């Protein structure tokens, strides 16, 4: 089974202090948003931190492909 990766977006550009709270994850900022990329086992921890810090959660997206190259919801046999 493929390792699932998620992108979690919250409102605001992370300060150096806030970046430290998510240091073990890939983090990027731009256009007034911060995006944290994490593996599925870490997703609940990332969401908990966002809530504890009083940040506004905007989006959670699954970004990894399934084995065989098909994306979730796609029929691998479809043309």
MARBATI-754743 format. One record per atom (N, C-alpha, C): residue number from 1; residue in three letters; atom name; x, y, z; chain. Coordinates in nm, 4 decimals. Example, Ala and Ser with C-alpha at 12.3 -4.5 7.8 and 13.67 -1.06 7.14 Angstrom:
<nr->1, rest->ala, atom->N, X->1.3190, Y->-0.5690, Z->0.7800, kette->A>
<nr->1, rest->ala, atom->CA, X->1.2300, Y->-0.4500, Z->0.7800, kette->A>
<nr->1, rest->ala, atom->C, X->1.3200, Y->-0.3300, Z->0.7800, kette->A>
<nr->2, rest->ser, atom->N, X->1.2850, Y->-0.2250, Z->0.7080, kette->A>
<nr->2, rest->ser, atom->CA, X->1.3670, Y->-0.1060, Z->0.7140, kette->A>
<nr->2, rest->ser, atom->C, X->1.2900, Y->0.0030, Z->0.7870, kette->A>
//
This chain:
<nr->1, rest->unk, atom->N, X->0.0844, Y->-0.1183, Z->0.0000, kette->A>
<nr->1, rest->unk, atom->CA, X->0.0000, Y->0.0000, Z->0.0000, kette->A>
<nr->1, rest->unk, atom->C, X->0.0886, Y->0.1242, Z->0.0000, kette->A>
<nr->2, rest->unk, atom->N, X->0.0483, Y->0.2244, Z->-0.0754, kette->A>
<nr->2, rest->unk, atom->CA, X->0.1250, Y->0.3483, Z->-0.0856, kette->A>
<nr->2, rest->unk, atom->C, X->0.1136, Y->0.4288, Z->0.0432, kette->A>
<nr->3, rest->unk, atom->N, X->0.2190, Y->0.5015, Z->0.0742, kette->A>
<nr->3, rest->unk, atom->CA, X->0.2126, Y->0.5949, Z->0.1856, kette->A>
<nr->3, rest->unk, atom->C, X->0.1285, Y->0.7132, Z->0.1411, kette->A>
<nr->4, rest->unk, atom->N, X->0.0256, Y->0.7460, Z->0.2178, kette->A>
<nr->4, rest->unk, atom->CA, X->-0.0618, Y->0.8575, Z->0.1833, kette->A>
<nr->4, rest->unk, atom->C, X->-0.0042, Y->0.9863, Z->0.2403, kette->A>
<nr->5, rest->unk, atom->N, X->-0.0091, Y->1.0906, Z->0.1614, kette->A>
<nr->5, rest->unk, atom->CA, X->0.0412, Y->1.2213, Z->0.2018, kette->A>
<nr->5, rest->unk, atom->C, X->-0.0713, Y->1.3224, Z->0.1905, kette->A>
<nr->6, rest->unk, atom->N, X->-0.0785, Y->1.4111, Z->0.2887, kette->A>
<nr->6, rest->unk, atom->CA, X->-0.1833, Y->1.5124, Z->0.2934, kette->A>
<nr->6, rest->unk, atom->C, X->-0.1226, Y->1.6517, Z->0.2930, kette->A>
<nr->7, rest->unk, atom->N, X->-0.1960, Y->1.7462, Z->0.2357, kette->A>
<nr->7, rest->unk, atom->CA, X->-0.1642, Y->1.8883, Z->0.2457, kette->A>
<nr->7, rest->unk, atom->C, X->-0.2733, Y->1.9523, Z->0.3300, kette->A>
<nr->8, rest->unk, atom->N, X->-0.2311, Y->2.0199, Z->0.4349, kette->A>
<nr->8, rest->unk, atom->CA, X->-0.3228, Y->2.0880, Z->0.5256, kette->A>
<nr->8, rest->unk, atom->C, X->-0.2941, Y->2.2376, Z->0.5136, kette->A>
<nr->9, rest->unk, atom->N, X->-0.3971, Y->2.3157, Z->0.4834, kette->A>
<nr->9, rest->unk, atom->CA, X->-0.3793, Y->2.4592, Z->0.4633, kette->A>
<nr->9, rest->unk, atom->C, X->-0.4509, Y->2.5356, Z->0.5740, kette->A>
<nr->10, rest->unk, atom->N, X->-0.3802, Y->2.6347, Z->0.6298, kette->A>
<nr->10, rest->unk, atom->CA, X->-0.4450, Y->2.7233, Z->0.7253, kette->A>
<nr->10, rest->unk, atom->C, X->-0.4163, Y->2.8675, Z->0.6898, kette->A>
<nr->11, rest->unk, atom->N, X->-0.5019, Y->2.9562, Z->0.7397, kette->A>
<nr->11, rest->unk, atom->CA, X->-0.4954, Y->3.0984, Z->0.7073, kette->A>
<nr->11, rest->unk, atom->C, X->-0.3779, Y->3.1632, Z->0.7796, kette->A>
<nr->12, rest->unk, atom->N, X->-0.3076, Y->3.2498, Z->0.7068, kette->A>
<nr->12, rest->unk, atom->CA, X->-0.1967, Y->3.3249, Z->0.7629, kette->A>
<nr->12, rest->unk, atom->C, X->-0.0621, Y->3.2688, Z->0.7209, kette->A>
<nr->13, rest->unk, atom->N, X->0.0377, Y->3.3555, Z->0.7234, kette->A>
<nr->13, rest->unk, atom->CA, X->0.1740, Y->3.3152, Z->0.6895, kette->A>
<nr->13, rest->unk, atom->C, X->0.2468, Y->3.2824, Z->0.8199, kette->A>
<nr->14, rest->unk, atom->N, X->0.2985, Y->3.1620, Z->0.8297, kette->A>
<nr->14, rest->unk, atom->CA, X->0.3623, Y->3.1154, Z->0.9531, kette->A>
<nr->14, rest->unk, atom->C, X->0.4867, Y->3.1964, Z->0.9873, kette->A>
<nr->15, rest->unk, atom->N, X->0.4910, Y->3.2437, Z->1.1106, kette->A>
<nr->15, rest->unk, atom->CA, X->0.6089, Y->3.3112, Z->1.1634, kette->A>
<nr->15, rest->unk, atom->C, X->0.7147, Y->3.2057, Z->1.1943, kette->A>
<nr->16, rest->unk, atom->N, X->0.8390, Y->3.2487, Z->1.2225, kette->A>
<nr->16, rest->unk, atom->CA, X->0.9418, Y->3.1515, Z->1.2611, kette->A>
<nr->16, rest->unk, atom->C, X->0.9006, Y->3.0665, Z->1.3824, kette->A>
<nr->17, rest->unk, atom->N, X->0.8314, Y->3.1242, Z->1.4770, kette->A>
<nr->17, rest->unk, atom->CA, X->0.7855, Y->3.0498, Z->1.5943, kette->A>
<nr->17, rest->unk, atom->C, X->0.6824, Y->2.9452, Z->1.5552, kette->A>
<nr->18, rest->unk, atom->N, X->0.5901, Y->2.9834, Z->1.4696, kette->A>
<nr->18, rest->unk, atom->CA, X->0.4873, Y->2.8900, Z->1.4238, kette->A>
<nr->18, rest->unk, atom->C, X->0.5476, Y->2.7799, Z->1.3369, kette->A>
<nr->19, rest->unk, atom->N, X->0.6471, Y->2.8168, Z->1.2575, kette->A>
<nr->19, rest->unk, atom->CA, X->0.7167, Y->2.7155, Z->1.1763, kette->A>
<nr->19, rest->unk, atom->C, X->0.7796, Y->2.6093, Z->1.2665, kette->A>
<nr->20, rest->unk, atom->N, X->0.8304, Y->2.6499, Z->1.3809, kette->A>
<nr->20, rest->unk, atom->CA, X->0.8928, Y->2.5558, Z->1.4741, kette->A>
<nr->20, rest->unk, atom->C, X->0.7913, Y->2.4540, Z->1.5258, kette->A>
<nr->21, rest->unk, atom->N, X->0.6648, Y->2.4931, Z->1.5365, kette->A>
<nr->21, rest->unk, atom->CA, X->0.5607, Y->2.4010, Z->1.5839, kette->A>
<nr->21, rest->unk, atom->C, X->0.5351, Y->2.2882, Z->1.4844, kette->A>
<nr->22, rest->unk, atom->N, X->0.5738, Y->2.3110, Z->1.3584, kette->A>
<nr->22, rest->unk, atom->CA, X->0.5543, Y->2.2108, Z->1.2533, kette->A>
<nr->22, rest->unk, atom->C, X->0.6883, Y->2.1707, Z->1.1902, kette->A>
<nr->23, rest->unk, atom->N, X->0.7955, Y->2.1795, Z->1.2673, kette->A>
<nr->23, rest->unk, atom->CA, X->0.9308, Y->2.1596, Z->1.2154, kette->A>
<nr->23, rest->unk, atom->C, X->0.9537, Y->2.0235, Z->1.1508, kette->A>
<nr->24, rest->unk, atom->N, X->0.8842, Y->1.9202, Z->1.1959, kette->A>
<nr->24, rest->unk, atom->CA, X->0.9071, Y->1.7870, Z->1.1409, kette->A>
<nr->24, rest->unk, atom->C, X->0.8301, Y->1.7612, Z->1.0115, kette->A>
<nr->25, rest->unk, atom->N, X->0.7607, Y->1.8639, Z->0.9608, kette->A>
<nr->25, rest->unk, atom->CA, X->0.6818, Y->1.8499, Z->0.8379, kette->A>
<nr->25, rest->unk, atom->C, X->0.7289, Y->1.9518, Z->0.7344, kette->A>
<nr->26, rest->unk, atom->N, X->0.6999, Y->1.9224, Z->0.6074, kette->A>
<nr->26, rest->unk, atom->CA, X->0.7267, Y->2.0196, Z->0.5018, kette->A>
<nr->26, rest->unk, atom->C, X->0.6258, Y->2.1321, Z->0.5157, kette->A>
<nr->27, rest->unk, atom->N, X->0.6737, Y->2.2554, Z->0.5111, kette->A>
<nr->27, rest->unk, atom->CA, X->0.5878, Y->2.3719, Z->0.5295, kette->A>
<nr->27, rest->unk, atom->C, X->0.6212, Y->2.4745, Z->0.4234, kette->A>
<nr->28, rest->unk, atom->N, X->0.5193, Y->2.5335, Z->0.3634, kette->A>
<nr->28, rest->unk, atom->CA, X->0.5405, Y->2.6423, Z->0.2679, kette->A>
<nr->28, rest->unk, atom->C, X->0.4349, Y->2.7490, Z->0.2908, kette->A>
<nr->29, rest->unk, atom->N, X->0.4682, Y->2.8705, Z->0.2499, kette->A>
<nr->29, rest->unk, atom->CA, X->0.3765, Y->2.9821, Z->0.2687, kette->A>
<nr->29, rest->unk, atom->C, X->0.3652, Y->3.0628, Z->0.1406, kette->A>
<nr->30, rest->unk, atom->N, X->0.2566, Y->3.1354, Z->0.1303, kette->A>
<nr->30, rest->unk, atom->CA, X->0.2362, Y->3.2245, Z->0.0171, kette->A>
<nr->30, rest->unk, atom->C, X->0.0925, Y->3.2708, Z->0.0112, kette->A>
<nr->31, rest->unk, atom->N, X->0.0719, Y->3.3895, Z->-0.0402, kette->A>
<nr->31, rest->unk, atom->CA, X->-0.0625, Y->3.4465, Z->-0.0585, kette->A>
<nr->31, rest->unk, atom->C, X->-0.1463, Y->3.4440, Z->0.0688, kette->A>
<nr->32, rest->unk, atom->N, X->-0.0827, Y->3.4679, Z->0.1830, kette->A>
<nr->32, rest->unk, atom->CA, X->-0.1555, Y->3.4739, Z->0.3090, kette->A>
<nr->32, rest->unk, atom->C, X->-0.1965, Y->3.3392, Z->0.3653, kette->A>
<nr->33, rest->unk, atom->N, X->-0.1348, Y->3.2319, Z->0.3136, kette->A>
<nr->33, rest->unk, atom->CA, X->-0.1680, Y->3.0966, Z->0.3578, kette->A>
<nr->33, rest->unk, atom->C, X->-0.0427, Y->3.0205, Z->0.3973, kette->A>
<nr->34, rest->unk, atom->N, X->-0.0597, Y->2.9186, Z->0.4800, kette->A>
<nr->34, rest->unk, atom->CA, X->0.0480, Y->2.8259, Z->0.5127, kette->A>
<nr->34, rest->unk, atom->C, X->-0.0001, Y->2.6856, Z->0.4810, kette->A>
<nr->35, rest->unk, atom->N, X->0.0860, Y->2.6084, Z->0.4176, kette->A>
<nr->35, rest->unk, atom->CA, X->0.0554, Y->2.4710, Z->0.3786, kette->A>
<nr->35, rest->unk, atom->C, X->0.1526, Y->2.3776, Z->0.4494, kette->A>
<nr->36, rest->unk, atom->N, X->0.0988, Y->2.2764, Z->0.5168, kette->A>
<nr->36, rest->unk, atom->CA, X->0.1787, Y->2.1760, Z->0.5855, kette->A>
<nr->36, rest->unk, atom->C, X->0.1559, Y->2.0440, Z->0.5138, kette->A>
<nr->37, rest->unk, atom->N, X->0.2619, Y->1.9778, Z->0.4740, kette->A>
<nr->37, rest->unk, atom->CA, X->0.2526, Y->1.8471, Z->0.4089, kette->A>
<nr->37, rest->unk, atom->C, X->0.2947, Y->1.7419, Z->0.5110, kette->A>
<nr->38, rest->unk, atom->N, X->0.2098, Y->1.6394, Z->0.5276, kette->A>
<nr->38, rest->unk, atom->CA, X->0.2393, Y->1.5366, Z->0.6276, kette->A>
<nr->38, rest->unk, atom->C, X->0.1907, Y->1.4002, Z->0.5809, kette->A>
<nr->39, rest->unk, atom->N, X->0.2461, Y->1.2956, Z->0.6419, kette->A>
<nr->39, rest->unk, atom->CA, X->0.2035, Y->1.1583, Z->0.6163, kette->A>
<nr->39, rest->unk, atom->C, X->0.0750, Y->1.1307, Z->0.6938, kette->A>
<nr->40, rest->unk, atom->N, X->0.0002, Y->1.0314, Z->0.6486, kette->A>
<nr->40, rest->unk, atom->CA, X->-0.1277, Y->0.9986, Z->0.7118, kette->A>
<nr->40, rest->unk, atom->C, X->-0.1171, Y->0.9769, Z->0.8629, kette->A>
<nr->41, rest->unk, atom->N, X->-0.0151, Y->0.9051, Z->0.9131, kette->A>
<nr->41, rest->unk, atom->CA, X->-0.0086, Y->0.8846, Z->1.0586, kette->A>
<nr->41, rest->unk, atom->C, X->0.0063, Y->1.0147, Z->1.1383, kette->A>
<nr->42, rest->unk, atom->N, X->0.0555, Y->1.1206, Z->1.0744, kette->A>
<nr->42, rest->unk, atom->CA, X->0.0767, Y->1.2485, Z->1.1421, kette->A>
<nr->42, rest->unk, atom->C, X->-0.0393, Y->1.3457, Z->1.1253, kette->A>
<nr->43, rest->unk, atom->N, X->-0.1376, Y->1.3104, Z->1.0446, kette->A>
<nr->43, rest->unk, atom->CA, X->-0.2456, Y->1.4041, Z->1.0117, kette->A>
<nr->43, rest->unk, atom->C, X->-0.3218, Y->1.4509, Z->1.1347, kette->A>
<nr->44, rest->unk, atom->N, X->-0.3597, Y->1.3605, Z->1.2223, kette->A>
<nr->44, rest->unk, atom->CA, X->-0.4371, Y->1.4015, Z->1.3404, kette->A>
<nr->44, rest->unk, atom->C, X->-0.3552, Y->1.4931, Z->1.4310, kette->A>
<nr->45, rest->unk, atom->N, X->-0.2248, Y->1.4704, Z->1.4403, kette->A>
<nr->45, rest->unk, atom->CA, X->-0.1379, Y->1.5571, Z->1.5204, kette->A>
<nr->45, rest->unk, atom->C, X->-0.1317, Y->1.6980, Z->1.4607, kette->A>
<nr->46, rest->unk, atom->N, X->-0.1176, Y->1.7072, Z->1.3295, kette->A>
<nr->46, rest->unk, atom->CA, X->-0.1123, Y->1.8379, Z->1.2623, kette->A>
<nr->46, rest->unk, atom->C, X->-0.2443, Y->1.9121, Z->1.2833, kette->A>
<nr->47, rest->unk, atom->N, X->-0.3564, Y->1.8433, Z->1.2665, kette->A>
<nr->47, rest->unk, atom->CA, X->-0.4867, Y->1.9073, Z->1.2859, kette->A>
<nr->47, rest->unk, atom->C, X->-0.5057, Y->1.9514, Z->1.4305, kette->A>
<nr->48, rest->unk, atom->N, X->-0.4597, Y->1.8720, Z->1.5256, kette->A>
<nr->48, rest->unk, atom->CA, X->-0.4696, Y->1.9089, Z->1.6678, kette->A>
<nr->48, rest->unk, atom->C, X->-0.3878, Y->2.0337, Z->1.6982, kette->A>
<nr->49, rest->unk, atom->N, X->-0.2668, Y->2.0406, Z->1.6426, kette->A>
<nr->49, rest->unk, atom->CA, X->-0.1823, Y->2.1585, Z->1.6653, kette->A>
<nr->49, rest->unk, atom->C, X->-0.2465, Y->2.2842, Z->1.6088, kette->A>
<nr->50, rest->unk, atom->N, X->-0.3043, Y->2.2719, Z->1.4902, kette->A>
<nr->50, rest->unk, atom->CA, X->-0.3713, Y->2.3872, Z->1.4288, kette->A>
<nr->50, rest->unk, atom->C, X->-0.4836, Y->2.4361, Z->1.5202, kette->A>
<nr->51, rest->unk, atom->N, X->-0.5607, Y->2.3436, Z->1.5727, kette->A>
<nr->51, rest->unk, atom->CA, X->-0.6704, Y->2.3801, Z->1.6633, kette->A>
<nr->51, rest->unk, atom->C, X->-0.6170, Y->2.4405, Z->1.7933, kette->A>
<nr->52, rest->unk, atom->N, X->-0.5163, Y->2.3771, Z->1.8527, kette->A>
<nr->52, rest->unk, atom->CA, X->-0.4589, Y->2.4266, Z->1.9787, kette->A>
<nr->52, rest->unk, atom->C, X->-0.4012, Y->2.5666, Z->1.9650, kette->A>
<nr->53, rest->unk, atom->N, X->-0.3443, Y->2.5953, Z->1.8480, kette->A>
<nr->53, rest->unk, atom->CA, X->-0.2840, Y->2.7266, Z->1.8246, kette->A>
<nr->53, rest->unk, atom->C, X->-0.3858, Y->2.8315, Z->1.7805, kette->A>
<nr->54, rest->unk, atom->N, X->-0.5113, Y->2.7905, Z->1.7665, kette->A>
<nr->54, rest->unk, atom->CA, X->-0.6164, Y->2.8850, Z->1.7299, kette->A>
<nr->54, rest->unk, atom->C, X->-0.6096, Y->2.9313, Z->1.5854, kette->A>
<nr->55, rest->unk, atom->N, X->-0.5536, Y->2.8473, Z->1.4984, kette->A>
<nr->55, rest->unk, atom->CA, X->-0.5404, Y->2.8832, Z->1.3571, kette->A>
<nr->55, rest->unk, atom->C, X->-0.6664, Y->2.8440, Z->1.2817, kette->A>
<nr->56, rest->unk, atom->N, X->-0.6919, Y->2.9131, Z->1.1714, kette->A>
<nr->56, rest->unk, atom->CA, X->-0.8104, Y->2.8865, Z->1.0908, kette->A>
<nr->56, rest->unk, atom->C, X->-0.7790, Y->2.7841, Z->0.9823, kette->A>
<nr->57, rest->unk, atom->N, X->-0.8292, Y->2.6625, Z->0.9988, kette->A>
<nr->57, rest->unk, atom->CA, X->-0.8111, Y->2.5553, Z->0.9020, kette->A>
<nr->57, rest->unk, atom->C, X->-0.8930, Y->2.5866, Z->0.7774, kette->A>
<nr->58, rest->unk, atom->N, X->-0.8284, Y->2.5784, Z->0.6610, kette->A>
<nr->58, rest->unk, atom->CA, X->-0.8963, Y->2.6078, Z->0.5358, kette->A>
<nr->58, rest->unk, atom->C, X->-0.9199, Y->2.4847, Z->0.4498, kette->A>
<nr->59, rest->unk, atom->N, X->-0.8261, Y->2.3893, Z->0.4495, kette->A>
<nr->59, rest->unk, atom->CA, X->-0.8374, Y->2.2776, Z->0.3576, kette->A>
<nr->59, rest->unk, atom->C, X->-0.7495, Y->2.1613, Z->0.4030, kette->A>
<nr->60, rest->unk, atom->N, X->-0.7963, Y->2.0390, Z->0.3749, kette->A>
<nr->60, rest->unk, atom->CA, X->-0.7176, Y->1.9173, Z->0.3937, kette->A>
<nr->60, rest->unk, atom->C, X->-0.7351, Y->1.8380, Z->0.2657, kette->A>
<nr->61, rest->unk, atom->N, X->-0.6229, Y->1.8059, Z->0.1990, kette->A>
<nr->61, rest->unk, atom->CA, X->-0.6288, Y->1.7334, Z->0.0709, kette->A>
<nr->61, rest->unk, atom->C, X->-0.5355, Y->1.6141, Z->0.0724, kette->A>
<nr->62, rest->unk, atom->N, X->-0.5828, Y->1.5031, Z->0.0177, kette->A>
<nr->62, rest->unk, atom->CA, X->-0.4980, Y->1.3881, Z->-0.0077, kette->A>
<nr->62, rest->unk, atom->C, X->-0.4241, Y->1.4143, Z->-0.1379, kette->A>
<nr->63, rest->unk, atom->N, X->-0.2900, Y->1.4042, Z->-0.1371, kette->A>
<nr->63, rest->unk, atom->CA, X->-0.2142, Y->1.4375, Z->-0.2577, kette->A>
<nr->63, rest->unk, atom->C, X->-0.1377, Y->1.3197, Z->-0.3156, kette->A>
<nr->64, rest->unk, atom->N, X->-0.1279, Y->1.2082, Z->-0.2431, kette->A>
<nr->64, rest->unk, atom->CA, X->-0.0501, Y->1.0944, Z->-0.2920, kette->A>
<nr->64, rest->unk, atom->C, X->-0.1330, Y->1.0085, Z->-0.3857, kette->A>
<nr->65, rest->unk, atom->N, X->-0.0672, Y->0.9460, Z->-0.4825, kette->A>
<nr->65, rest->unk, atom->CA, X->-0.1302, Y->0.8505, Z->-0.5726, kette->A>
<nr->65, rest->unk, atom->C, X->-0.1369, Y->0.7148, Z->-0.5068, kette->A>
<nr->66, rest->unk, atom->N, X->-0.2333, Y->0.6351, Z->-0.5510, kette->A>
<nr->66, rest->unk, atom->CA, X->-0.2416, Y->0.4967, Z->-0.5076, kette->A>
<nr->66, rest->unk, atom->C, X->-0.1428, Y->0.4141, Z->-0.5885, kette->A>
<nr->67, rest->unk, atom->N, X->-0.1123, Y->0.2919, Z->-0.5446, kette->A>
<nr->67, rest->unk, atom->CA, X->-0.0235, Y->0.2047, Z->-0.6224, kette->A>
<nr->67, rest->unk, atom->C, X->-0.0779, Y->0.1857, Z->-0.7638, kette->A>
<nr->68, rest->unk, atom->N, X->0.0115, Y->0.1757, Z->-0.8590, kette->A>
<nr->68, rest->unk, atom->CA, X->-0.0291, Y->0.1580, Z->-0.9978, kette->A>
<nr->68, rest->unk, atom->C, X->-0.0516, Y->0.2895, Z->-1.0689, kette->A>
<nr->69, rest->unk, atom->N, X->-0.0363, Y->0.4017, Z->-0.9990, kette->A>
<nr->69, rest->unk, atom->CA, X->-0.0457, Y->0.5326, Z->-1.0625, kette->A>
<nr->69, rest->unk, atom->C, X->-0.1851, Y->0.5914, Z->-1.0713, kette->A>
<nr->70, rest->unk, atom->N, X->-0.2893, Y->0.5169, Z->-1.0304, kette->A>
<nr->70, rest->unk, atom->CA, X->-0.4235, Y->0.5747, Z->-1.0374, kette->A>
<nr->70, rest->unk, atom->C, X->-0.4481, Y->0.6633, Z->-0.9157, kette->A>
<nr->71, rest->unk, atom->N, X->-0.5263, Y->0.7654, Z->-0.9342, kette->A>
<nr->71, rest->unk, atom->CA, X->-0.5603, Y->0.8547, Z->-0.8255, kette->A>
<nr->71, rest->unk, atom->C, X->-0.6890, Y->0.8052, Z->-0.7606, kette->A>
<nr->72, rest->unk, atom->N, X->-0.7119, Y->0.8414, Z->-0.6368, kette->A>
<nr->72, rest->unk, atom->CA, X->-0.8330, Y->0.8004, Z->-0.5674, kette->A>
<nr->72, rest->unk, atom->C, X->-0.9561, Y->0.8411, Z->-0.6469, kette->A>
<nr->73, rest->unk, atom->N, X->-1.0510, Y->0.7501, Z->-0.6594, kette->A>
<nr->73, rest->unk, atom->CA, X->-1.1742, Y->0.7812, Z->-0.7300, kette->A>
<nr->73, rest->unk, atom->C, X->-1.1682, Y->0.7540, Z->-0.8785, kette->A>
<nr->74, rest->unk, atom->N, X->-1.0510, Y->0.7243, Z->-0.9330, kette->A>
<nr->74, rest->unk, atom->CA, X->-1.0380, Y->0.6960, Z->-1.0753, kette->A>
<nr->74, rest->unk, atom->C, X->-1.0414, Y->0.5462, Z->-1.0968, kette->A>
<nr->75, rest->unk, atom->N, X->-1.0984, Y->0.5036, Z->-1.2077, kette->A>
<nr->75, rest->unk, atom->CA, X->-1.1008, Y->0.3641, Z->-1.2454, kette->A>
<nr->75, rest->unk, atom->C, X->-0.9748, Y->0.3351, Z->-1.3252, kette->A>
<nr->76, rest->unk, atom->N, X->-0.8839, Y->0.2482, Z->-1.2731, kette->A>
<nr->76, rest->unk, atom->CA, X->-0.7591, Y->0.2224, Z->-1.3440, kette->A>
<nr->76, rest->unk, atom->C, X->-0.7799, Y->0.1615, Z->-1.4809, kette->A>
<nr->77, rest->unk, atom->N, X->-0.8967, Y->0.0999, Z->-1.5058, kette->A>
<nr->77, rest->unk, atom->CA, X->-0.9234, Y->0.0407, Z->-1.6368, kette->A>
<nr->77, rest->unk, atom->C, X->-0.9904, Y->0.1367, Z->-1.7330, kette->A>
<nr->78, rest->unk, atom->N, X->-1.0223, Y->0.2582, Z->-1.6868, kette->A>
<nr->78, rest->unk, atom->CA, X->-1.0911, Y->0.3553, Z->-1.7737, kette->A>
<nr->78, rest->unk, atom->C, X->-0.9957, Y->0.4090, Z->-1.8788, kette->A>
<nr->79, rest->unk, atom->N, X->-1.0480, Y->0.4377, Z->-2.0002, kette->A>
<nr->79, rest->unk, atom->CA, X->-0.9607, Y->0.4918, Z->-2.1069, kette->A>
<nr->79, rest->unk, atom->C, X->-0.9132, Y->0.6308, Z->-2.0784, kette->A>
//
